[in-house]
Amino acid sequence: MKQNRSQTVGVIEPSVAKFDEPLSLESGGMLDRYHLIYETYGQLNQQASNAVLICHALSSDHHAAGFHSSDEKSLGWWDVMIGPGKPIDTDRFYVVCCNNLGGCSGSSGPSSLNPATNKPYGPDFPIVTVNDWVTAQALLSDRLGIDTWAAVVGGSLGGMQVLEWSTRYPDRIKHAVVIAAAARLSAQNIGFNDVARQAIRTDPEFHKGDYYSHDTIPRRGLRVARMMGHITYLSEDAMAHKFGRNLRHKETFDYEFDPEFEVESYLRHQGDQFVNRFDANTYLLMTKALDYFDPAAKYDGNLARALASANADFFVVSFTSDWRFTPERSHEIVRALQTNNLNVSYSEIEAHHGHDSFLLDIPEYMTVMRAYMNRVAAQVTTHA
């Protein structure tokens, strides 16, 4: 979607925070040193009370809004939501988004150099979890001088991070905005993730994760993983509306295995584009973090007990056509929060776009997000 730059935060230069202190990870691994790349939009007020943290989903990164340099195609992944006059209004909020550990967009991850060897970490990069990401984000918050976030906001895997923030650091978050998320993955979703990982790991060019030293990319496996994942992000209605059974540049079948249907061509294009920008080892790590997240596991599956330490106000949003993280998964979160007598607002948006709805400019969605963030902004003003 092309936008006038006056409608965005403009050209953004990312920053890098380097940490020389060891970070112990939930998996038992450790990073002796690491760095996080992040972007900020807007101005931090004198009381540092107007900061909003954006937590990204599986294939996103720190570049949530604005442009990079003069590249018109570099618009941030959530520019519809973040910017001057938009629901997360950068005229009122200081917005921060970082690329999570294990990422491939500038934070320490499998494709970055291991300072101990001066070679890419590859398969030696440790397993990271949602817990680890939130720990690192809290350390970045300290570095930025932010004691308390006015709001922490995220969709999908980002929403899981918001839930983790609300219980790990309950005194550092005023509002928790959880969009198109779940408190844990279903068996079906874990299955989708494993099929994607197997596509990557069985690619002959994977080389047990050390494809960097072989100067290769498991292109075929990553491409298939993305194609399958992309299908799950869309609803059946959205795909029917966009493609139907339309043929590509022809009137009748040629009875061949080259792409004939428009949907085939579209998915292959999506897979090719993804391979050019994303690292396969990072895809493995991110999907594993999704699988492992389950805050209720240590409470015998009782989500209300798992969320008992939270004291933020919550806004939970779901989409009717999202079959990857269905509205019922959001209902479970809402019920657990209500059990703890927390202030929770809920909105279920009628949308036919599927899971990807949380990324899109859907009028009702923009309206409810704007209304809730107005409430956040009013509290910032009140308590400044």
Solvent accessible surface area in square Angstrom, and as a share of the most:
residue,aa,sasa,rsa
1,M,151,0.68
2,K,176,0.74
3,Q,28,0.12
4,N,97,0.50
5,R,72,0.26
6,S,91,0.59
7,Q,97,0.43
8,T,7,0.04
9,V,36,0.20
10,G,16,0.16
11,V,77,0.44
12,I,22,0.11
13,E,136,0.61
14,P,49,0.31
15,S,48,0.31
16,V,76,0.44
17,A,6,0.05
18,K,146,0.62
19,F,8,0.03
20,D,105,0.54
21,E,105,0.47
22,P,87,0.54
23,L,11,0.06
24,S,79,0.51
25,L,10,0.05
26,E,108,0.49
27,S,62,0.40
28,G,70,0.68
29,G,24,0.23
30,M,103,0.46
31,L,4,0.02
32,D,94,0.49
33,R,117,0.43
34,Y,9,0.03
35,H,53,0.23
36,L,1,0.01
37,I,19,0.10
38,Y,25,0.10
39,E,1,0.01
40,T,43,0.25
41,Y,3,0.01
42,G,28,0.27
43,Q,153,0.68
44,L,59,0.30
45,N,43,0.22
46,Q,176,0.78
47,Q,99,0.44
48,A,22,0.17
49,S,32,0.21
50,N,7,0.04
51,A,0,0.00
52,V,0,0.00
53,L,2,0.01
54,I,2,0.01
55,C,1,0.01
56,H,1,0.00
57,A,11,0.09
58,L,15,0.08
59,S,20,0.13
60,S,19,0.12
61,D,31,0.16
62,H,9,0.04
63,H,18,0.08
64,A,0,0.00
65,A,0,0.00
66,G,0,0.00
67,F,2,0.01
68,H,54,0.24
69,S,73,0.47
70,S,91,0.59
71,D,74,0.38
72,E,90,0.41
73,K,191,0.81
74,S,18,0.12
75,L,41,0.21
76,G,6,0.06
77,W,55,0.19
78,W,1,0.00
79,D,3,0.02
80,V,24,0.14
81,M,0,0.00
82,I,0,0.00
83,G,0,0.00
84,P,46,0.29
85,G,44,0.43
86,K,28,0.12
87,P,2,0.01
88,I,0,0.00
89,D,17,0.09
90,T,14,0.08
91,D,111,0.58
92,R,99,0.36
93,F,1,0.00
94,Y,29,0.11
95,V,0,0.00
96,V,0,0.00
97,C,0,0.00
98,C,3,0.02
99,N,2,0.01
100,N,2,0.01
101,L,0,0.00
102,G,0,0.00
103,G,1,0.01
104,C,33,0.20
105,S,38,0.25
106,G,34,0.32
107,S,3,0.02
108,S,3,0.02
109,G,0,0.00
110,P,1,0.01
111,S,46,0.30
112,S,25,0.16
113,L,101,0.50
114,N,25,0.13
115,P,63,0.40
116,A,90,0.69
117,T,78,0.45
118,N,113,0.58
119,K,138,0.59
120,P,51,0.32
121,Y,21,0.08
122,G,2,0.02
123,P,73,0.46
124,D,111,0.57
125,F,10,0.04
126,P,25,0.16
127,I,64,0.33
128,V,0,0.00
129,T,12,0.07
130,V,3,0.02
131,N,43,0.22
132,D,4,0.02
133,W,1,0.00
134,V,0,0.00
135,T,28,0.16
136,A,2,0.01
137,Q,4,0.02
138,A,4,0.03
139,L,67,0.34
140,L,2,0.01
141,S,0,0.00
142,D,80,0.42
143,R,117,0.43
144,L,37,0.18
145,G,46,0.44
146,I,0,0.00
147,D,110,0.57
148,T,36,0.21
149,W,3,0.01
150,A,4,0.03
151,A,0,0.00
152,V,0,0.00
153,V,0,0.00
154,G,0,0.00
155,G,2,0.02
156,S,11,0.07
157,L,1,0.00
158,G,0,0.00
159,G,0,0.00
160,M,0,0.00
161,Q,0,0.00
162,V,0,0.00
163,L,2,0.01
164,E,18,0.08
165,W,0,0.00
166,S,0,0.00
167,T,29,0.17
168,R,81,0.30
169,Y,48,0.18
170,P,30,0.19
171,D,115,0.59
172,R,44,0.16
173,I,4,0.02
174,K,122,0.52
175,H,2,0.01
176,A,0,0.00
177,V,0,0.00
178,V,1,0.01
179,I,0,0.00
180,A,0,0.00
181,A,1,0.01
182,A,1,0.00
183,A,9,0.07
184,R,135,0.49
185,L,13,0.07
186,S,46,0.30
187,A,89,0.69
188,Q,111,0.49
189,N,7,0.04
190,I,69,0.35
191,G,33,0.32
192,F,46,0.19
193,N,6,0.03
194,D,59,0.31
195,V,84,0.48
196,A,3,0.03
197,R,14,0.05
198,Q,83,0.37
199,A,24,0.18
200,I,0,0.00
201,R,135,0.49
202,T,97,0.56
203,D,9,0.05
204,P,96,0.60
205,E,55,0.25
206,F,8,0.04
207,H,65,0.29
208,K,181,0.77
209,G,0,0.00
210,D,56,0.29
211,Y,5,0.02
212,Y,51,0.19
213,S,84,0.54
214,H,93,0.41
215,D,135,0.70
216,T,39,0.23
217,I,76,0.39
218,P,0,0.00
219,R,109,0.40
220,R,140,0.51
221,G,5,0.05
222,L,0,0.00
223,R,67,0.24
224,V,79,0.46
225,A,1,0.00
226,R,25,0.09
227,M,40,0.18
228,M,42,0.19
229,G,4,0.04
230,H,13,0.06
231,I,68,0.34
232,T,3,0.02
233,Y,28,0.11
234,L,23,0.11
235,S,6,0.04
236,E,146,0.65
237,D,95,0.49
238,A,14,0.11
239,M,36,0.16
240,A,62,0.48
241,H,155,0.69
242,K,114,0.48
243,F,13,0.05
244,G,38,0.36
245,R,178,0.65
246,N,79,0.41
247,L,33,0.17
248,R,96,0.35
249,H,164,0.73
250,K,55,0.23
251,E,162,0.73
252,T,96,0.56
253,F,84,0.35
254,D,81,0.42
255,Y,191,0.73
256,E,79,0.35
257,F,202,0.84
258,D,90,0.47
259,P,35,0.22
260,E,14,0.06
261,F,47,0.19
262,E,62,0.28
263,V,34,0.19
264,E,56,0.25
265,S,28,0.18
266,Y,45,0.17
267,L,15,0.07
268,R,73,0.27
269,H,100,0.45
270,Q,44,0.19
271,G,0,0.00
272,D,59,0.30
273,Q,97,0.43
274,F,3,0.01
275,V,5,0.03
276,N,106,0.54
277,R,133,0.49
278,F,18,0.08
279,D,18,0.09
280,A,1,0.01
281,N,9,0.05
282,T,0,0.00
283,Y,6,0.02
284,L,20,0.10
285,L,13,0.06
286,M,2,0.01
287,T,1,0.00
288,K,60,0.25
289,A,0,0.00
290,L,11,0.06
291,D,22,0.11
292,Y,115,0.44
293,F,13,0.05
294,D,41,0.21
295,P,22,0.14
296,A,6,0.05
297,A,66,0.51
298,K,165,0.70
299,Y,69,0.26
300,D,138,0.72
301,G,45,0.43
302,N,64,0.33
303,L,25,0.12
304,A,18,0.14
305,R,125,0.46
306,A,8,0.06
307,L,1,0.00
308,A,60,0.47
309,S,62,0.40
310,A,6,0.05
311,N,89,0.46
312,A,2,0.01
313,D,23,0.12
314,F,1,0.00
315,F,9,0.04
316,V,0,0.00
317,V,0,0.00
318,S,1,0.00
319,F,0,0.00
320,T,52,0.30
321,S,27,0.17
322,D,2,0.01
323,W,94,0.33
324,R,21,0.08
325,F,7,0.03
326,T,42,0.24
327,P,19,0.12
328,E,68,0.30
329,R,68,0.25
330,S,1,0.01
331,H,55,0.25
332,E,59,0.27
333,I,1,0.00
334,V,15,0.09
335,R,121,0.44
336,A,7,0.05
337,L,0,0.00
338,Q,103,0.46
339,T,94,0.55
340,N,42,0.22
341,N,139,0.71
342,L,29,0.14
343,N,94,0.48
344,V,34,0.20
345,S,39,0.25
346,Y,75,0.29
347,S,17,0.11
348,E,69,0.31
349,I,0,0.00
350,E,132,0.59
351,A,13,0.10
352,H,83,0.37
353,H,51,0.23
354,G,0,0.00
355,H,7,0.03
356,D,26,0.14
357,S,0,0.00
358,F,7,0.03
359,L,49,0.25
360,L,66,0.33
361,D,84,0.44
362,I,15,0.07
363,P,106,0.67
364,E,82,0.37
365,Y,0,0.00
366,M,17,0.08
367,T,86,0.50
368,V,36,0.20
369,M,0,0.00
370,R,98,0.36
371,A,61,0.47
372,Y,11,0.04
373,M,0,0.00
374,N,61,0.31
375,R,87,0.32
376,V,1,0.01
377,A,8,0.06
378,A,56,0.44
379,Q,64,0.28
380,V,20,0.12
381,T,105,0.61
382,T,102,0.59
383,H,141,0.63
384,A,68,0.53
